[in-house]
Amino acid sequence: MNALRRIHAMVLRYTYLVRGSWPRILELFYWPAVQLVLWGFITKFFVTNSTWLMQASGVLLAAVMLWDVMFRGHLGVSLAFFEEMYSRNLGYLFASPLRPWELVSALLLISLIRTLAGVGGAALLAIPLFDYSIFGLGLPLLGFFTNLLVMGWAIGLLVSGLVLRYGLGAESFAWVSIFAIAPLSGIYYPVSVLPDWLQAVAWALPSSHVFEGMRAVMFDQVFRTDHMIQAVMLNSLLLMLGAGIFLKAFDSARRRGLLLRIGE
Amino acid sequence: MNDPVIEVVDVSKRFDEVLAVNRVSFSVECGSVCALLGGNGAGKTTLLSMLLGLLLPTSGRVYLLGTDMLQQRYRVLERINFSSPYVDLPQRLSVRENLTVYARLYGVRKVRQRLDALAGHLDIGSFMGRPYGALSAGQRTRVALAKSLLNRPEVLLLDEPTASLDPDTADTIRRFLKDYQQESGATLLMASHNMLEVERMCDDVIVLRRGEIVDRGSPAALLQRYGRETLEEVFIDVARAPEKGPS
């Protein structure tokens, strides 16, 4: 019960942050909506010029929304953690009874809320604007969403750990990591498009299995359990790695005295 | 003699080439007000950080309320608290929001009443709704003190508690802390540069120099030992002495 109370306190802290700033509230919905509109018009154009897209016209829209799940999931964790570092608050937080895993749980929870709000808003907007509902994917959508969210969390924790270890100068890892993964994940094209040697790297990413699985549902109306199982297994490893690096960085920060010194 | 509430046993801390704290041992009795006195780089903040478990010592043991802070710190963190000018609260949250979050982290019951009581004692009521980042340095110090008292700590660790406060406010805060200590029986350990503060508030002074304890005693005993009239003169003697101990 005490742990839940502390997690709730941290969720409250991030809620206060968003609630007190209308640009932050707007931002939650703005970027997913802009992405959706852009890819919606691209789809409108290509659906009459591409035989591939004609078979499943919503594939680009589904891809952009699912990619945003990972993107928002990652930023929901890492930017919330950077916020503690910008405000030089880590010393007080970790002198309180808050355990590192409780902070991590709060970061994941707030990331889920932000992702649901942002991507959920875009998904609803797609229905009247482009006559496409991602909810038509059915139950597999839950699997795709969960896997991409967990992958975003794992990368967010990994990046937060690196920034805790190396300082805020390393915060660009947050952007570098996500944009490095994007072309390998086969978001808008099949993994087979990649050169052979790069395909091996792509298949080591849970996201590649999710997007390949998504295309199987949309083009062939088949749910590929093999892709889903591989995504879950890879995500389990990635999440353990992310959490491990974060906790290791926390220990290192305690040895090096960074919890009191770190900040802007 | 009261039981020790704080026990530091042969603690050292090395940062690469720098030995910040060198084999320091001391204990602080329950209900006393003790000062860590020393110049810049004496190791005061490093010691406070190790007491809280925010910093791991290179060697030695630290016990608070009988608990090993290296192994079981979470057992006692709800019963202690601290404030420091080197740490901040989230800038964009209001003072009330910040204190509410910390009250919940510390498991404070009747949060609103506790916040209102502290707002009255520390005169922060007029800016409870303002963002922490918009406050003056003195206002921030008072808010940090309010944070440190939220859970009615049995052990209160204070790093320069009246830094940035004008003399009038600093005096009010000192009285409040002293009253709090007397009413609650809490143990206070403070790092301070302010000699007047140490003389007025503390029963016991640990004098540090370059990471080592060079002297210890009540303010009156130190004055007598060094043949000085003020602790400031004692401080200067210690800072400039080539060897440890009275000159």
Contacts between the chains, C-beta under 8 A, distances in Angstrom:
chain1	res1	chain2	res2	distance
A	2	B	107	6.4
A	5	B	104	6.1
A	5	B	107	6.5
A	6	B	104	7.2
A	6	B	105	5.4
A	8	B	104	6.8
A	9	B	101	5.2
A	9	B	102	7.8
A	9	B	104	3.5
A	9	B	105	4.8
A	10	B	101	7.4
A	10	B	105	7.7
A	12	B	100	7.2
A	12	B	101	5.9
A	12	B	104	6.8
A	13	B	90	7.0
A	13	B	93	7.1
A	13	B	97	7.7
A	13	B	101	4.5
A	16	B	93	5.1
A	16	B	94	7.8
A	16	B	97	4.5
A	16	B	101	7.3
A	17	B	90	7.0
A	17	B	92	5.9
A	17	B	93	6.5
A	20	B	92	6.1
A	20	B	93	6.9
A	20	B	94	7.4
A	20	B	97	7.7
A	20	B	131	7.7
A	21	B	92	6.7
A	83	B	90	7.2
A	84	B	90	7.7
A	86	B	91	7.9
A	87	B	88	5.7
A	87	B	89	7.0
A	87	B	90	4.4
A	87	B	91	5.3
A	87	B	92	7.8
A	88	B	86	7.8
A	88	B	87	5.9
A	88	B	88	4.2
A	89	B	87	7.0
A	89	B	88	6.1
A	89	B	89	6.1
A	89	B	90	5.5
A	90	B	87	7.8
A	91	B	54	6.1
A	91	B	84	6.6
A	91	B	86	7.0
A	91	B	87	3.6
A	92	B	87	5.2
A	92	B	88	8.0
A	92	B	89	6.7
A	92	B	102	7.2
A	92	B	147	6.9
A	93	B	105	7.8
A	94	B	54	6.0
A	95	B	52	4.7
A	95	B	53	7.8
A	95	B	54	5.9
A	95	B	77	7.1
A	95	B	81	7.5
A	95	B	82	5.6
A	96	B	77	6.4
A	96	B	102	6.6
A	96	B	105	4.4
A	96	B	106	6.1
A	97	B	74	6.1
A	97	B	77	4.3
A	97	B	78	4.9
A	97	B	105	6.4
A	97	B	106	6.6
A	97	B	107	7.3
A	98	B	105	5.5
A	99	B	74	6.5
A	251	B	56	8.0
A	254	B	53	7.5
A	254	B	54	6.6
A	254	B	55	6.2
A	254	B	56	4.9
A	255	B	55	7.7
A	255	B	56	4.9
A	256	B	15	7.3
A	257	B	15	6.7
A	257	B	46	7.1
A	257	B	49	6.4
A	257	B	54	7.8
A	257	B	55	4.7
A	259	B	49	7.7
A	259	B	54	4.8
A	259	B	55	7.3
A	260	B	45	7.2
A	260	B	49	5.6
A	260	B	54	6.0
A	260	B	55	7.3
A	260	B	84	7.1
A	260	B	86	5.5
A	260	B	87	6.2
A	261	B	86	7.3
A	263	B	88	7.4
